[in-house]
Amino acid sequence: MSILVTGGAGYVGSHTVIALLEEKDVDIIVVDNLSNAYRGDGVKKPEPLLRIEEMTDRHIHFYDIDIRDRNGLDKIFDNHKIDCVIHFAALKAVGESVQKPLEYYQANISGTCTLLESMRAHNVYKLVYSSSCTVYGDPQRLPLDENHPTGGGITNPYGKTKYFCEEIMKDLCSSDQNWKIVSLRYFNPVGAHISGRIGEDPTGPPNNLMPYISQVAVGRLQELQVFGSDYPTVDGTGVRDYVHVVDLADGHLRAARLFHDQSFRGFHAVNLGTGQGQSVLQLVSSFERVSGRRVPYRVVGRRAGDVAANYADVTLARTLLGWKATRSLDQMCEDTWRWQEKNPRGYRD
Amino acid sequence: MSILVTGGAGYVGSHTVIALLEEKDVDIIVVDNLSNAYRGDGVKKPEPLLRIEEMTDRHIHFYDIDIRDRNGLDKIFDNHKIDCVIHFAALKAVGESVQKPLEYYQANISGTCTLLESMRAHNVYKLVYSSSCTVYGDPQRLPLDENHPTGGGITNPYGKTKYFCEEIMKDLCSSDQNWKIVSLRYFNPVGAHISGRIGEDPTGPPNNLMPYISQVAVGRLQELQVFGSDYPTVDGTGVRDYVHVVDLADGHLRAARLFHDQSFRGFHAVNLGTGQGQSVLQLVSSFERVSGRRVPYRVVGRRAGDVAANYADVTLARTLLGWKATRSLDQMCEDTWRWQEKNPRGYRD
């Protein structure tokens, strides 16, 4: 069995690759343009994949191409008998997407369409897609279940690309019964592999809370800015549904297993979260406890586009995928901290 | 002054090209991949452009390229000092878009993004975009004004591509103050140039009502199917806001004039319609009257995705563009019939 993983050198991608290799005798082909991943000078493979090969004693096929390169993709499908695709490759920084919308639309939408075209041309119709709870926009009710409307009130191009791609995939599945697509709507992925060798390695200042906290804890950044303390939440700070990246990776394996059922078809969106909301200050407090470090923070004004709270209804993940997040907030912080302490400069160390 | 017209060999595109040439001393550069336009064997230029050159005694620069071809576009911007772009190039058949969603998303979204990237790389920031009232989805109120929500309940990929492109352009204008984009939301374009030499020339069976009626009148098709006669409208048949294509063309000229005002910037969506709804049977009746031909029809069931009625609030077109549709329904039918009678097989004659 061969699985093509686009964006397999990235954060969730690399954790899914290691989970796939740990689990079974599967051939992994990674496509990544390394737009957001580290590769040492003169080295052919990005560092996360090298580490995974070392840890698992397995070989990963790696192609340094952009998914908008149709010929490049076609060659991969010609060279490998791909059974299914797990598609992570995308630009993902919310703030940057507001500055560079065209780049986001081209990379994420044109990229996804080109991948789908190449798949179809090679009779590969099974796809697990890396989506996001941002498709729900401004929550009309909590917890967010998969029937909550999507597309309304999305305030940034990144989120719109995820929503547009889901719509494209829905239309594609309606037009052609061959397609089987599972769109996994992640809530807030955090944590790292238990080995401390694989983790999140943002280029530049982190855009997300957990890597920011851990870089403050390790001394790379001075203090955390907390955006708003007057939300109608447990302590006034924003509430999110943090989910351990190793749990997420397992969700992808379970999604891909759905394809074994010959009668499974069409487009299915599934939330991946714990179902529990945690506030910024709860996360800080857990991180300080497990790391033994102080995380100085300063409360500043609310940030445009942020909502007070969101968290998942995870019923469908349980019933359809047989999946449930099992790792606690403390474990998320512990594993993040292990990765950060061992790799204060990420994969550059 | 040089204007690049993408899709300039198409229906609204060709009428806009002739209006531009009739009006002023402007250099016209047409880009068209001829996916939906006729070109005689061994002829370099598509027939509509040849006819326009003959009628106006003016030269049109023509490039047979696809707007997804970034290098091809770049060369055009290098070769001509383009002042602004009028962007028609798109796939536009609603039914086909349901069958071939990927093709529509690639052509319309990736194509538009590539055009915008090439424009920006050449410091061209002025764009008139060919949008559609389909962006409004299922009307929540009538008439449809530009503040009516967009994106909700759009039932086909074609309509979604128009909506997504508008969102992309809005985000682009928010990210960069240089951009000036006018998105013209057409209601139902019909009619033809008064000469009878330029008109709508669908490849295959017509997807829209007016060309269908005129092909029945001319004997190319046997009878008209009327989809539903139990709508809550004047006579039970669907009501639409038909607008003469020469009026539409004039709307593009007026939109491009907004760019003369140095302070004009950002994204502006403007309806182009008459503000009046006409039923299917009213259109048939007008057509029979002006053509002197019978148009046999048969009422069949409603068609999925059709709404009972839509028509435009045209206040903004008047106040912002100084534009108003001036041609009556009878004129729309008369001009369509002249074109059809003179060219029973469209540009192939």
Interface residues (C-beta under 8 A of the other chain):
Chain A: V98 Q99 K100 P101 L102 Y105 Q106 I109 S110 C113 T114 L116 E117 R120 G151 G152 P157 K160 F164 E167 I168 D171 L172 S174 S175
Chain B: V98 Q99 K100 P101 L102 Y105 Q106 I109 S110 C113 T114 L116 E117 R120 G151 G152 P157 K160 F164 E167 I168 D171 L172 S174 S175
